[in-house]
Amino acid sequence: MLNHYSQLLIVLKNQTPLVAIAYIDISGSAAFARADSDGISGYGFTDYFNLLKIQGKWQVVNKMFVSNY
């Protein structure tokens, strides 16, 4: 089963930095997610996460990121 979710917006307490979950793709017990952030020490980042559902809980097994100046 494949699920797609996009543009779920999360705003942190003081609204800086701004983090948006841009994409989540779930297939069985594996998932991929992308989060875009802005305003972290004046920089923006795109984070990519690989997740596995292990014993009923989602766990990050890999993370990559790129800075967006």
Secondary structure, 3 states (H helix, E strand, C coil): CEEEEEEEEEECCCCCCEEEEEEEEEECCEEEEEEEEEEECCEEEEEEEEEEEECCEEEEEEEEEEEEC
